[in-house]
Amino acid sequence: MATGGSLVGSVRAEPRSFNRYINNGQTEETVAFLTQAKLVRVNRITDDVEPWLAESWTEVSRQSSVDGPQSEGLKPAPGPVYRIKLRPGVTFSDGVPFTSADVLFAFQAIYDPRVTSTLADSLRVNGQPLKVRALADHDVEVAFPSAYGAGVRMLDALWILPKHKLEPALRAGTLAQAWGLTTPPADMAGLGPFVLREYRAGERMVFARNPHYWRRDEQGRPLPYLDRLTLEILPDQTAELLRLQSGQLDFTHSAVRSEDYLSLKRAQDEGHVHLLDLGIGLDPDWFWFNLSQPAAGSKPWLRALEFRQAISISVNRQAYTETVFLGAAAPVHGPITPGNPTWYWPELPGGEYDPARAKALLAGLGLTDRNGDGMLEDGQGRPVRFTVLLQRGIAAVERGATFIRDEVAKVGVELVVVGLDAGAVFQRWGSANYEVIFHRLLFTDTDPAANLDFWLSSGSQHVWNPAQKKPATDWEQQIDTLMRRQAASLDREERARLFREAQRIFSEHVPILNFAAQRLFLATSARLTNATPSRLIPLILWNADTLAAASTK
């Protein structure tokens, strides 16, 4: 395998921070894969849990030594207890040794309520945190508060950031502001294969090889193979494609647009690019309603279940796949796609196309055509109109919104489409200042137990009404109960049954509308070698330390 050299890729949006404990967007996740590391890693090709910073682990007695003299007050845990042996000799990119103190710090920081970490919900069982203690410099014990079917797979969500760099901010209560975009790269450190060398807002991020990185290949050669990696910030997919075709990019952040497939296929035939078929994607585009504010003002119908159901069945999903993705997609009406066969339920109720029933549901809300113009009005004669926000520059999302707009117009509803940059969309979501958002959100794991931050009403990624102190609705309470049982069960068939029931309730109440899951094609330059692309973001960079360049630029 060639070593040295550089590659150039892309990301779709500016980072909001370099602190992965705070932000969880696609760019932040990509930067974390390059600069940080976890105790264990889920291999995105095999779906197996692999040792990473943890060299090995052993499940011990459920009562274990957490109730012994060194337990510092910890009570016996009814769930599994794992003793984890950390890899010796690992250092951060600044040369400081990695020890069990960094693991304890990571948990402490993520669970600190002042931090409001986006990772906290993914590292809880039944709403309770894991209990962790150091046994030695390279040994830790992790006790689960109750049974958890996926076991140590949960720790794939745990990014280890350096205690020696961030502990002062945690003590001061300012960790949520640490490692912002103005932080000098030299002030940050990590355990990943690269270090950030330069960030130019609106232009690029430049990463250099981490000389202290701990991994080696099968021949004993130090990783990563690359000396340098540059990520251009390209919100517009057309600009991204042009740079790939002109040789200025070696890989793109996301999959190829359907309309670009033929031109890239010709380029592959001419030897200019490689085109890879990854199959049906794991992440459909999500069209979600703001259910976090009480019904009030002039649009009480916008929060009505019947309105969401009407919008869902007014859209022809098969026609959606043909129009938006030129047929290179699968119609879906839930967040789990055929790309995740372990948990996908083909018989999930819902998803039918029935505009006549949609009109009847809307009429039941008192929304009728009162002036004969073909569009609906409420009881006061106001038009039935709502606004959807989306990230501009993503062609499939823009085309999808246009298709949905035209479909709902056939049942008399006016949809106004507003494109914003990614940061503005997240800001509007975070402040609950929106009616509907149409965006592609990402599951970080194929196992639903690892995505409880989405499914549970208390979750930070329960996007239609996040971080509820108690479930706002009976149906969310039902899903909470089912998903906690699902996560705790050790029986795969029982887990599947419980998850099907949770999906059924979700489909009935449709807080999110899903329409299609794209078939993913990935294009890379002929220079990029040894890639093992995944269907989860980041498609290429999840395994960045083994990427190689056929020749240097």
N, C-alpha and C positions, 0 to 999 in steps of 0.2 A: 504494500500500500504506500502510495506517495505521501510524503510528509512535507509540511511547510506550505507556503502559498496562501492565497486568500480567496474568499468568495463574497459575493454581494447578493443580498436578498432584500425583502421588503416587509413592511408592516403597514397595516391599513390606517392606524390612528396614532396620534401622539401618546406617549405614556402620560399618565396623570401623576405618577410618583414612581420611584424606584424601590419603594417599600411594599413588598408583596403581602405583608400582614394587613395592609390597609386597602389596597386596590386589587381587583381581580379581573380586569378586562383582558382582552386577548393580547394586547401589547405587554401589559404587566406580567402576564403568565409566560410569554415568550422570553422576556428579559430574565425572569426567574430561572427558566430552564437553562439559560446560558451562564448565569452567574452564581446560582445557588444550588443546593442539593438537599436530599431528603434522607431519612433513615432507611426507608424501603422505597422501591419503585415498582409500579405496575408497568410491565413491558407492554407497550401499546400494539405490538404485533401478536404476541402469544397470549396476552391477558393474564400472565402469571405474575405473582409477586416475587420480586428479586431483591436480594440483599444489596444495599447501597452504602450509605454511611454505617449502617448496621452490618457487621460481618456475619452475625448469626443471631438467632433467638430461640428460646425454649419456653413452651408453656408449662408453668409450674402449678402447684396446688392453688386452688381458688382462694384458700385462706392465706397462703404464702407468708413470707416474712414481713409483709407490710404491716402486720400487727406486732412485730418484734420490737426490740429495744431501740432500733435505729429508725423506726417508722415515723418519728416526729408527729405522733398523734393521728396517723392515718388509721382508719378502721378497716377491718377485713372486707375485701371486695367480693361480692357474690358473682361477679363476672370473671372472665379469664385474666390471668396475670402472666405477663411475659417478662422474662429476663433477657435483656438485649445486650449483646457484646458489640461494642463499637470498634471500628477498624483502628488499629494503632498506627501512629505515625502520620496521621492526616493533619494537614495544616490549612488554615485559611490562606487566601491569596496574598495576605500581607505577612505570612510566615508564622502567625500565632497558632499554637496547637489547638486542635479541636478536641474537646473533652465532654464528659457527661454534664459539666456545668452549662455548656451551650444548649444541650437538650432541655435541661430544666428551665433555662432562660426562655427558650422558644415557647414552651407550654405556658410559662408565667405571663409572657407578653401577649400571647394570643388570647388567653382567658381574662386578662385585665379589662374590666369594664370601661376604663378610660380610653382604651385603645380602640374599642369597637371593631375588632378584627373581622374581616370577611371570612377567615378560616375557622373561627371559633365554633360555628354550628356544625361544621364537618368533623369536628374532633370532640363531639359529645355523644353520649349514649343515653337515650331517654331524657335529654335535656341536662344531663349531669356530666361534668368534666372527667377526664381520665386523671388518675392520681399517679404521680411520677416521683421517683426518688433515685438518687445516685447511690450505687453500691461501691463504686470505685471510680477512678478517673475514666475508665473505658467500659464501665458496666452500669446499666440503668435498669430499673424495674418499672414497668407500666401496668397499672391495675385498671381494668375496665369496671365501671360501676355496676354493670349488669351484663347479661349475655349479649353477645354481638356476633352474628353469623359470619360476617366477612373477616373477622379476626384482625391480624396486623395490617390487612389491606387498608384499614383506616389511616394508617400512618403515611400513606402516599400523599396525604393532604398536608403533611407537616414539613414546611420549608424551615431549614435551620439557618437562622441569621446570627451574626456574631455578637455574643454577649459583651465582649470587650469594646465593641464600637457603640452598642445601643443601650447598654444598661443605664448609663446616666440619663438618657432621655426617658426611659421607662420610669425611673425613680422620680423624675421631675414631672411626670404626667404629660410629656410632650412627644411620646413615641409616635403618635398618629401624625405628627408633622415632620418626623425625621426622614431623611433621605428623599427630600423633595427634589424637584427638577433643577434647582439651583445649587444642590450639593456638589462640591467638587468630586469627581470620580475617585481621586486619591483618598478621600475620606470614607469610602465604602470598601467592604471586603466580603468575600464569599467563598464557598466551597465548590463552585461550579467550574466548568472547563475554561471559561473566559472571564475577563474583567472588562468593565466599561472603561474605555479610554477617552471617549469624546461624545458629547451630545450637543447637537445643533438643532434647536427648536424648528420644526417645520421642514427639516432637511434629512438628518440621518443620526444614527447611533453607531459608533465604531467600537468594536470589541477586540481585545488582544488576548493572545494565549495566556492562560494562567500558569506561570512557571512552577507553582506549588501544587498543581492538580494531582490528585491521588491515584487516578485510574491508569492502567496499562493495558495494552492489547494482548492477544494470546501469545505473541512473540516476545512479550516483555517490553515493548517499546512504549514510551510515555505518550499519553494522550493529553490534549486533542492533537489530531494530525495537522489542523490548520494553524497558521500563525495569526491570522487576522480574519475578522468577519464584520462586514458592514451591513446594516439594515437601513435602507432608504425608507423614509416616511412618505408613502404614496396613497393618499385617500382615494384617488381615482383609479379604477381598474383599467381604463383605456391607457392611461399613462404607464401603468405597470406592465401591461402587455407589450406596448411599444418598446419599453426598455429591455424586456426579455428578448423580443425578436431582434433587436439591434445589438444584442450581446452585452448590454450594460448591466443586466441582472442574471444571476445564475439560478434563482428560484423565486417563487412568489409566495406571499403569505398564505393565500387561500387557493381554493380550487379554480380551475379554468372556467370562464363563463361558457355557457352552452354555445353561444353564437361565435365563439372564437375557436371552437374545436377543429373545424375543417382547416382553417389556416394553419393551426399548429400541427395538425396531422401532416399537411404538406411539408411544413418545416422539418418535422421528424423524418419524413421520407427523404429529404435532402441532407439529413445528417446534422441539422443545426440545433435541434432540441431533442430531448427525450420526453415522451408523453406516457404517463402511467395511469392505468385505470384502477382506482382504489375501491370501487363499488359504491353502494348507496351509503350516504353520509349518516352520521349519528345525530346531527343537529339540524332539525327543520327551522325555518324562520318562524318566529313567535309573534303573534298579534294579540297583545294583552290589554285588557281594560283596567283603568284605575279604579280599584274597589277599596281604596284606603280612605276615601273621603265619604262622609254620609251624604245620602241623596238629598239634594237641596237645589235651590235656584230654579232655573228654567228647564233643566233636563233630568228630571227624576227617572225617566225611562232609560237613561244611559246605563244605570246600574242594575236594571231589571234583568233577571235570568232569561225571561222570554225574549228580550232584545238581543242578548248574546246568542241565544239559540237561533233566532231568526237570521242574524248575520251569518252564522256558520252554515246554515242549510241553503242560504241564497247564493253560495259560491260553488260552482262546478269544479271540484278538485281535479278531475281528469283533464278538463279543458285548461285548468290552471297549469298543470305540468306541461301540456303541449305548448301553451303560449309563453310561459315564463322560462321554461327550461328546454324547449324544443323536444320534449318527450324524454329527456335524460334525467328523469326523476321518478319517484314513486309517490302517489297520493297518500297522505296520512291525515289523521284527524286527532292525533295525540302526540305527546312529546317524545315517545319512544318509537324509533323507526325500524324498518326491516334490516337496517345495517347493524342492529343489536339483536341478533336472533335469540339469544339466551332469554331476554326479557320482553321482546316484542310479542304482542298479542294480536294476531291477525283478525280475530273475531270481536275485537273491541267494538261495542255498540256506538252508533253515531256516524257522522261523516256523510250522510246521504245528501243528495241535491234535490231540494223540494221547494222551489220558489213560491208555489201556491200556499204551502203550509207556513212559509215565512211571512207572507202577507197576512195570513190569519192570526199569527202570533202578534204581529205589529198592531193589527186592528184591535186585538184584545187589550192592548195597552192604551187604546184611545188614539192611536196614530193612524189617521186616514187622509185621503186626498180630498180636501175641503173646497178647493177652488178649481178642480178639473185640470190642473197642469201636469198631472202624472206623478207628482211628488207628494210626499206625506207631510201633514202638519199635525201639531198637537192640538189640544182642546182650545188653546188660545190663538190658534191660527199661525203659530210660529213654525218655521220649517224644521223638519227632522234632519238635523245636520250635526255631524261631529268631525273632529280633527284627529288625524293620525300623524305622529312624528316618526321620522326615520332618519337614518344616517345617509346623507347624500353621497353619491359617487359609487354606490354598490348597485350594479345594474340589475341583478336579480331581485333585490328588494324593491327598487324603484318600479320595475316592470310588474312585480307582484302587487304592489300597492295600486298601480293603475288598473290592473285586472280586477282587483277587489272593488275598487271605486266604481268601475263600470257594471259589475255584477250587482252590487247593492242598489245602484241607481234603478235597476230593472224592477225592484220591489219598492221603489219610492224613497229611498234613503240617500241623502247627499253626504259623501265622504270627501273631506278636504285633506289633501296630502301636503305635508310641510317637511322639507328636507333640511336638516341641520348637520353641523359637524358632530363627530362622535362625542366630544366633551360636552356639548350643549345638550345632547340627548340624555346623557347620564345625569347632568345637572337637573334637568327637568324631571327625570324619574326620581332622583334622590329627594327632591323637594315636593314630590307628588303634584307637580304643576303640569298636568297633561290629562288628556281624555283616553287616548289609546296610543301605544307605541308598537311599531313594527320593527323588529330587530332580531338578529340571530344571536341567541344566548347559547352558552356552551356548558354541557355537562363535562366534568373533569374525569369521569369514570363511567364505565359501562354498567357497574353494579348500582342499583338504585339506593342501596344502603349507604353508599358513599356520597349521595347527593341529597341528604336530608335537609340541607340548607335551602333547597328548592321545595321539597314536598311538605315540610312541617310549617305550620302557621307562624311559628316563632323564628323561622329561618330568614337570614339576611337576603337570600335570593328567591324568596317567596314573592315574586316580582309584583303581582297585582295588589298585594297588601303585606309588605314585609314586616318582620320583627314584631309580630303581635304579642302582647303580654298574655292574652288568652285568646283562643280561637274566636273569630268574629262571627262565624256561622256554624250551624250544626254539621254541615257537610265537611267543613275544614276540620272540625273536631273528629269526625269519623275517619278522615284520611290520616290525621295525626295518630290515632289509635292503631290503625292498620299498618302504617309505616313503621311505628315503633315495634310492633310485633314482628313485622317482616324483617327488620334489621336485627332483631334479637334471635330469631329462629335459626337453629342449626340444621334444619331439614329443608333441602333445596326445593322439594315439591311444595311444601307448606309456604315457603317464601314466595314461590311463583303464584300460588293461589291467592295469597294475601295481596300481592302486588297487582294482580288482575282486578281484584275488588277495588283497590285504591284507584286504579286507572278508570274503572267503570264510573265511579262517583265523580272523578275529575271530568270525564267526558260528558256526563250528564249536566254538570254545572258550568262547563266551558269558561273558566276565567281567562284561558288562553285559547286562541284559535290557531291550529296548525293546518297547513294546506298541502305541503309537499316536502319531501326530502330529496335533495339533489344527488344525482350520481356524480361522484367526484373523479375528476381527471386532473392530474397534476403535471405541470410542465416544468422542466428544468433545462439548464444549458447542458451541452455535451461535456463541459468541463467538470461538472459536479459528479463525483463518484461515491460509491459506498453508502448511498442514502437508503434508509428503510422507512419510507413515509407511512404515516398513520392517518386514520380518519378523524382523529381528535386534534384540535389546535394545541400546539403548533405542529403542522403536518410534517415538516422536515426537521425542525430544530429540537424535537423532543429527544433526539439522539445525536446532538450536535458534536459530541466529542469524537465520533467516528466518521464524520463527513471528511471528504478529501477533495482536493482539486487536482485535476489531471495535469494542469500546467499552471505556472504562476503568471500573473498579469504584469 
